[in-house]
Amino acid sequence: MIDKKVDIYNSGWKLFCSKGFKGTNVSDITKMAGIGVGTFYDYYSSKEKLFIEIYMKENEKLKKKSMMESVDLDDNPIKVIKEAMSLNINGMNSNPILKEWYNRDVFSKLEQYYREESGKYDANFFKNNFVELNIIWQFEGKIRDDIDFELILAFFTSIAFIDTHKAEIGICHFPRILNYFPEFIMIGLSN
């Protein structure tokens, strides 16, 4: 059974990379995986569910690489955040799965599904990976200590949630806002 799910996942990944979310349908995935359409639905309730699972794994790999492995965390906090966000945006633009998140033809549908199914993941990523870093930054006097630690985490969590509100913000402004927003938060938190 696990092999079928892996086959579906891998086939979906290949097709989403080559044809995009909109250009891929369940029958394409099942044909490539060598299974029947009914078997697909034994593992995934929809194409969206499969895509979001693939997206989440790709997003996690990128965030770990861009935010936790490629950036010198001992640097100035503003520089750390700017560099991490730049690497993240470049990684999103170069990964065909992650790039679909900004595809005007599909992002509304994906955002809605993401909010319903997985929206807390990114917030948890920020909390899990920035708790220790923020404690260190506060202890070293690199960021303000007059702001409650939970509020600082809420600022970082808001970065994750802003990503699912492109339409409300304005898709033409969104990439620049996503680039500047974390920097502005860090400027406000800096001593």
Beta strands, then each sheet from edge to edge (+ up, - down):
end
